[in-house]
Amino acid sequence: MGHLFQRREMLSLAGSVLGSAMLARPAAAAGVEEVRARYLQSILPTRDDVDNWLRGRKYPFAKYDPELGYLHIDRDFKEGLNRAVCRYRYDRLGARQMLAYADRPCRINTYGNSFTSCEQVSDGETWQEVLARHLCEPVRNYGIGGYSVYQSYLRMVREERRAPATTIIFNIFDDDHYRNILGWQRFKFGVNDVSINPTVPYMEVDPSKRTVVYHGNPCPDQTSVYRLTDLEWVTRTFKDNVYLASRLRRLVSSKTGKPVPPTDYDDETLNRYGLFATNAVIDKVKRYGEQTGRKILFVLSYGGYVVQQFIDTGRRFDQPMVDHLDKLKVPYVDLLTAHAADRKQFRTTTADYLRRFFVGHYNPLGNHFCAFAMVDPLVRMLDPKPASHGPATSVTGGVIK
């Protein structure tokens, strides 16, 4: 039985949490340690929060996973186009339910975050299902909302042992770069009633020294999740976290009147760290494909904010990643340039153009656009060709038989 829930915005900047916590004393008078302590105290879960999540009584978005932090659960959220209820169901492998050609062998697995999971549409409306119906073969969906590029890589390695595919679509969303360096999702997503926003595996990177350290989930078993209620443990565990430091700087600056980047996408420090981390994971994905004989198609997907910024101003914050993909000579689909090219066909504002495709995430039309943007490069990778692109045996009266 799925949970019926009206999802609140999960991608908030979490600034309101600290903002109310700091009203008792001006930010300029508070030292860094005090600011950090107030902020962390404001986002700590209670023991009841943790207990209810682990027992499936609260936070209907996901369940605990010791390696990856969390996985999706069956649910019904009233969050679709025209406020439709979206149905999410998952199979015995933890993949989103396949409908089209589900009884046939699957040779295409897909990994990524919510733009792979296809949040805000029901099971049969995902881009994987659009692809499956076009190719006449199933496409498995291992996307998980909120995942980083690194988490998606870890899930790929794990799931390919259980249900291997010869071709992998590895989707990288524009917000995933910052998630690589989080460690605890509450630093980015704040506190809400939908997800507990747990600890996750993360990367510690230094672009100037070109170093990367991979960390597992800071809470690797259910008992350890209760550590998140302990301010001393949280402070000690995340004292050097780059994303937390950026969040604190931004919050303090906003209280003292200093200019603040409006989003993570506009924060050049976070871009440098996040994109460096993503490029390191891309290298791992490429190497994994080479070592296992799998063909991998990278897909770059974007939310409305980044698409509008690119179309209207030409700014592309993730150019270092695109340059890296070009340097590696790996196949990829760039949905940012795909939308920019498509936009030229419309005599309307960019905002109105984007409303055709987005309801936060892609609506059904947006998922259709996404699927057909990758059809041609995907078909070139498949051997043998899918039934929809194979040779016709005969034609009678204009009908292939």
C-alpha angles and dihedrals in degrees: 000000000000126000115251108218141153103229116225120214107288098184097067119142089239088226095128090062094060092034093066091040092056098048091094091067131021112257092231090062095049121089123229093257092050093048091050092049093050092048096047092046089053094057101041114120120226123244088252090055091054093042093050092048095050090049094047096247098116140026101039096199101082149351130236121274118183096215104034099028096241147357131208124267133203110280146150115223125184094224109105135109110310088007093294120168109251118214118215120187130170131204131225090279092054091249121132112270113277116218109166112073090342091154092063129082113275120225099167121072122179129206135186143085134298093315086060095040085048100225117201096034129082125252098273095047100064123116088245090060091047089053092046093053091048096046094039092232136087125271117199120222117212095162119137124195114245097018123144124225088258094052090049089053092050092050091048092055091048099045096043087065090059104035108012123197130196092221127043129194107205110194121200116193123203095249096047095085093070092045089062089073101038109094090183120042094211089075088068108021099035124204123324141146096249103062130015085218095223135197115285139188110276147174130248108206139175111195093189092056092031092229129147129191119185117214127195124224107303088220102048097170136030095258091055092056088075088066086078088075090061114087093197093054093046092048093049094044097049102028093117097038110137096207092050090051090051092049092052093048091050094048094047092047091052090055094048096046097251119143112272127197104249093223141006087259089064095047106098093195093055091044091054094050097038097047092045088055092047092051089053090053092047087057090052092049092049091048091048091054092049094048095047100037094244124144113229128199115192116211121195113206131183143194125236096265095059094040092052092046091051095046096045101038107014091236114148112184094187099055092123089062093049090049089051093051090050091049091052091048092223122152115258141163117223110205091183094066090037090060092044090054092045092048090065090070093065131077096209141086119289089243091055090046091054093049087068090067111024136068091165090298121027115302117216091280090050091053089050089052090049093050096051093045087066102036098095099047090042094052090050088058097049119094117212096030117246118263091257091059101035126104118286115240096208142345123218120179091343093307121115112230 
